[in-house]
Amino acid sequence: MTTTTPEIPMEDVSEKRIVRAACAHDCPDTCAILVTVEGDTVTGVRGDPEHPFTRGGLCAKVNDYEKRAYHPDRLLYPLRRTGPKGSGEFERISWDEAVAEICSRFTSIAAEFGGEAIMPTSYLGNQGILNGLTVMDPFMHRLGASITERTFCTSTRGSAYLRTVGPAVTDPEGIVHARYIVVWGHNMLTSHLHLWPFVTQARKAGAKLVVIDPYRSRTAKQADWHIRIRPGTDGALALGMMNVIIAEGLQDQDYIDAHTTGFAELAAKAAEFPPERVEAITGIPADDVRTLAREYATTQPAALRVGTAVENHPQGGQAFRAIFSLPALVGAWRYPGGGTHELTLFSFPVNFDRLSRTDLIRPGTRTINALQLGRALTGELELDPPVMGLMVCNANPVITVPEQNKTIAGLCRDDLFTVVSDHFLTDTARYADIVLPATTILEHFDVMFSWGHLYVSVNNPAIEPLGEAVSNVEMFRRLAAGMGFDDDPWFRMTDEELARECLDWEAPVMDGITLEGLCKTGWARLALPGPDEAPFADGGFGTPSTKVEFALTGDTDSVVPVFRQGYTELQGDTASPPVPDHVPEVPDPRHPLKMITPRGHAFLSSQYANMDRQLSSEQGQHVTLHPEEAQRRGLVAGAVAEVFNDLGAFRAVVRVDDGVLPGVAVAPYGFWRNGDSTVAALVSGDLNDLGRGPRYSAASVDVRPA
């Protein structure tokens, strides 16, 4: 069978079996999971206590994952729409019928309009190397479909990182050695929970924890110092820190001279951001800017851990370039635990081009950015040919893509043929013509990399697929056969064959690691410098100059290749300045609040927003305001309000908290619609300055009684 996987060992415990699995969510922790199986039923999941990063714990999202697999609303069979789009009215059909209809419709669309009239939309609802981000690419490239640019998260951060320090990876576990830890725009207790014990260990040894965030997040509540910053002004703060460091001679000039380029240009730019000007821009008192700069420069090792929140603004790329310049300025890279603890995915030898089959892309094929799906479907982008076919996998764009009202309007088109694969009838699936049932991690095989640690993992299936659900890999095998694409051996590969293709198993970092071994142990550490080492103490950065580039000297369109496969002028980046800069934004007097959109603690984007326990934890859609802002609008805690701007509106329960900066509205993201609009309705589809990333936390809004 094409789904053949490597021999999977299972540990017998009395009448139970323990299966080694791995979490496939878009999260830096990529936890090692032990699945308990009794008979043919999963009865529980827990973190692997032997895994050095997971340490036996799972997060609030996943610690009862078996309930997701066995949820009564789980999709288990293919469906065909019978009622109006969005009504949720479907009938059960067979896989043969589903494949035949999809292939017939895609064939007729390609014949009439050309293959580019079909648009794939996917992201990291599943982060497995086989079943995740690139799983749809070979099929769609062979079909001649449009290329979809998937820059929802980390394209901006990754692009800025590569431009500044290259793929510089340190072991995150080394943060235990840090004596000054700055967590910037990152709610670690929600989004990187398993790094927290290492931070705690550092604090017990005397480290100070500083959290920079516009509101008092779970992590900020635990900090030694919470610095509240106006959304989108992070670059100004970083430049203000540089101003103080350089003016007071606190920089590590020896490290700068040996291992950086562009210091004179950066110093000149930093001179434009004295603390008083930074206070006016960021809302942070000038004396606090000075204190932060002095402490960061003089307390070594100093560690930075930033979050994607920083990139969700028009100038997110320049902000990240400035922030990523700070460690070299003070010589933090010299020390174990110093520098930044970012993007460990750069260390994993994943064959993304091979997995995407970029060799099948037809010359001149257009690119559409997935963040502008609503504009693509409604004709706003004036695409020729128009999008006539849409396939969605590993994504719920109605909830996660900006300009929600446009997305829904496009999905309502009678002439648009839409296919959605998912675990549940999501807000997006309700608009599909054909819905296909996908397996969970308990039911399929996969291999995992990580954003946030250095362990490669295997996900062994614990049970057979429920109902007629199939893995994403198997779904595209069936569709490829239906289209006649299986003349290419790629589309007939077994899971094991794909697993051997997905990584460069001969790469030095994979020394001693085999697929067979991973299936037995569940995980293995890459052969890289450990937490007690400082791999960039003597430079050796992976930039064109091999140095930290304060000023650009090389390729100015460096990107994270997994997200972007070429582009058109329509989605071009703003030209980057030679050194990072910050231009103050002109406020919108009609919508004076900046809405930031943190992820729900119990959600993963929109996943789990239909699960009772997680929904109860989140307590419904809410918006949090500073007391002054609530009073000014006649709002009290518990009241129902409407958050609005020119793009749309949604209803939310008011919370009042003086931990939120005045001028800010905090509205968690991920709730399903339930007939109403959500946060995404107010977010613009305009792209930011680098990596063509999103502006999720840049919406200007106001709030009024509902």
C-alpha positions, 0 to 999 in steps of 0.5 A, a space after each residue: 500500500 502507498 501508505 506504508 510506513 517504517 516498522 513502528 515499535 510499540 511498548 507493551 504496558 500490561 494491556 496498554 500500548 504506548 506509542 511515541 508521537 509528536 505534536 504537529 502544531 505551528 508552535 516552537 515547542 514541537 513536543 514529544 508525546 506518549 500516546 496511551 492506547 487500549 485495544 484500538 482506542 486512544 485513552 490519553 496523551 502526555 509529554 515524554 518525560 525523557 525529552 529534554 525540552 518537553 520534560 513530560 508536560 503538554 500545553 493547555 491546547 493539547 493535553 487532552 488531544 484524544 478528545 479532538 480525535 474522538 470529538 462528535 463533530 469530527 469529519 469522518 467522510 467526504 461531503 458534497 454541499 447541498 444547500 447555499 454556500 455557508 449554510 453547512 448543508 451537506 450530504 455524504 459521498 464516497 471517496 471515489 465520487 469526491 475524487 472524480 468531481 474534484 478532478 473533473 472540475 479542476 480539469 474543466 477550469 484549467 481547460 477554460 481559464 488556464 491552470 492559474 485560475 486554481 488557487 491553493 491555500 494552505 498553512 501550518 494547521 499541520 506542521 509535519 514535514 510530510 503532511 504540512 506546509 508543502 503537501 499540496 505543492 507538487 499536485 498544484 505545480 503539476 496542475 499549473 495552478 497559481 503559486 500561493 505565497 504563505 507569509 502569515 508568520 515569521 516570513 518577516 522575522 526570518 527575512 530580517 534575521 537572515 539579512 542581519 545575522 544569517 541563519 545563526 542558531 544557538 541552543 535555546 536551552 543555553 538561555 539558562 546561562 543568561 543573566 539578562 533576558 529580554 522577552 520582546 513581543 512574545 507571550 512565552 507562557 502561551 506560545 513557547 511554554 517549554 522554554 519557560 523552565 529554562 528561563 526560570 532556572 536562569 532567574 534562580 541563578 540571578 537573571 533579570 527578566 524584562 518583558 516588552 509588550 503593550 499589555 500585561 500578558 501572562 508572561 509580563 505578569 511574571 516579569 521582573 520588569 514589564 515595559 509597556 510599548 505602543 504597538 508598532 514602535 519597537 524599532 524606535 525603542 531598539 534604536 533608542 537603546 543603541 543611542 544610549 549604548 553608543 553615546 555612553 561608550 557601552 558597546 563592545 567595540 572589539 566585537 564590532 570591529 571584528 565581526 560586524 559591518 556598517 557600524 558607522 552608518 548604524 551609529 549615525 541612525 541611532 543618533 537620531 533617536 535620543 531617549 526623549 524622542 523615543 519616549 514621544 514615539 513609544 510611550 516609554 519614559 526616557 529614563 526607562 529607555 536609558 535604564 534598559 539600554 544600560 542594563 542590557 549592555 552591561 549585564 552579560 550574558 544578555 539574551 533576546 527572545 522575540 515573538 512574531 507580534 513585532 512583525 505584525 505592523 507596517 514597519 515590522 521588518 525594520 524593527 526586527 533588523 534593529 532588534 537583531 542588531 543589538 546583541 552584536 553591539 554589546 558583544 552578547 554573542 561572545 557568551 553561552 546563553 547570549 545573543 538571540 534564541 531564534 528560528 532553530 528551523 534553519 538548522 534542520 536539513 529539510 529538503 523544502 524544494 524537493 518536497 514542493 517539487 519546485 521543478 514542476 513550476 511552469 515559467 511565469 506562473 503568477 504568485 498570489 499572497 494568501 493574506 490577500 485571499 479576499 482581494 483575490 476572490 472578489 476581483 480587487 486584485 484584477 487577476 487574469 485569469 480570475 480565481 475559479 477554483 480554490 483548495 484549502 488544506 491545513 488552514 481556516 482562512 475565514 478566521 485567519 486571513 485579514 479582511 474577513 468580509 472580503 474572504 466570505 464574499 469571495 467564497 459565496 461566489 456561485 462560480 467558485 469551486 471550493 474544496 476544503 480538507 479538515 478535521 471539522 466543518 470550520 467556518 471555511 469548510 461551510 462554504 466548500 463544494 466538497 469537504 474531505 476528512 483529514 486524519 489527526 496526528 494519532 492516525 498518520 505517520 510524519 517527521 517533524 522539525 522544530 522552530 524552537 529546539 534542536 530535536 528532530 522527531 517522528 510521529 508514529 500513528 497510534 490507531 488506524 484512521 477513523 471513519 474514512 479520514 485520510 492523511 494529507 499525503 494520501 489525499 493528494 495521492 488519490 487526487 494525483 491518480 484521478 488526474 493521471 499525474 501518477 505517471 510521475 513516481 513522486 505521486 506514488 511514493 510511500 510514506 517511508 519513501 517520502 520520509 527518506 526524501 524529506 531530510 538530508 539524512 547525510 547532513 553533518 547535523 544528522 550524524 548518527 540519526 536514522 529514520 529507523 532509529 527515530 521511529 524507535 526513540 521518537 526523537 533525537 538531537 541534531 549534532 550542533 553546539 550545545 547549551 554550554 557553547 557560544 558558537 558565534 563568539 568568534 563570528 562566523 555568521 552566515 551572511 554574505 560578509 560572514 559578519 553581522 550586517 548592521 548595514 545591508 551589503 548582500 542580497 536585499 531580498 533574503 527570505 525564508 524559502 519555505 514560505 515564498 517561491 517567487 513573487 510578482 511585482 504586486 507583492 513586492 517588498 518596500 525597499 529596505 533602507 541601508 540601516 534599520 529605521 523607524 518612521 512615526 505613524 500618522 494616527 487615525 483620529 476616527 479610529 484612535 485605538 491600536 488593536 493588537 491580536 494575541 493568540 488565545 492561550 487555549 487556541 492554536 490560531 483557530 484550532 480548538 476554538 470549537 472544543 468545550 474545555 478550551 472555549 471555557 478557558 478563553 471565556 468568549 471573544 473579549 476586548 480589553 481596554 485601559 480604564 481611561 479608554 473604557 470610561 471615555 466611551 461609557 463602557 464597563 467591564 462585562 458590557 457587550 461592545 462593538 469593535 469597528 473600523 472601515 473594514 468591519 466590526 465584531 462584538 466582544 465582552 469588555 474587560 478593563 485592565 490598567 495593565 493595557 497601555 492607553 490607546 490600545 485595544 487587546 482582542 484575542 484572535 482565533 474564535 470562530 464566527 458563530 454567525 458573527 464577524 471576528 477580529 480578522 474582519 478589521 485587519 487590513 490585507 496590506 503587507 508589511 515592509 519586509 518578507 511581505 508579512 501581515 499587519 495583524 496588530 496594526 488595525 486602527 479601531 474604536 469601540 462603542 457600546 453594542 
